[in-house]
Amino acid sequence: MSGSSNYQAEVVELLEPATLLIVWGDGHESLFSHRSLRESCQCASCVDEWSREPILDSANLPVDLHCTGFDLTGNYGLNLRFSDGHATGIWSFERLRASCACPECDGSNE
């Protein structure tokens, strides 16, 4: 199902204040706070590769944390860059769509 238009981002924009907008192929719009994206990073610097236990202590993140940019990673996700210098995580479009917390999805869109 990952080929579905539900998982294809048509528009990706960094909005003020500290919000990421994704407009999906089916027209649905998802908004994500930059902080929540940073806190949910699954890269090896943020989560132990073997135990999957979090390494990142979100209490140590700057109050004014924000995305400074992004790059598409193939056709399947985004590599986000943050103001704290972090730039190694990849957020798949499938994972982002599934975590949409809008009233319509309520974080359970799978």
DACOR-V459659 format. One line per field, one symbol per residue. phi: phi as a letter, one per 20 degrees, with the letter a starting at -180 (. if undefined). psi: psi as a letter, one per 20 degrees, with the letter a starting at -180 (. if undefined). burial: I if it has 16 or more other C-alpha atoms within 10 Angstrom, else O. A space follows every 10 residues. Layout:
# DACOR-V459659
phi = ???
psi = ???
burial = ???
This chain:
# DACOR-V459659
phi = .feffgddee cccedeelcd dcdegenfdc dcfgfffffe gdffedcffe emffdfdffe fffegbfdrb cfdlddacdd ddfenfbdec dfffffffeg dfgfelmcfc
psi = iiiqihjoph ppqoqqolpp pporhjiqpp ppqgghgghj pjriihpphg ijqphpoihi qqhkprpirq qqnbjiaqoq pqijipkiqp oqhgggghjp krhghkjjo.
burial = OOOOOIIIIO OIOIOOOOII IIIIOOOOII IIIIIOIIII IIIOOIIOOO OOOIOIOOOO OOOOOIIOOI OOOOOIIIII IIOOOOIOII IIIIOIIIII IOOOOOOOIO
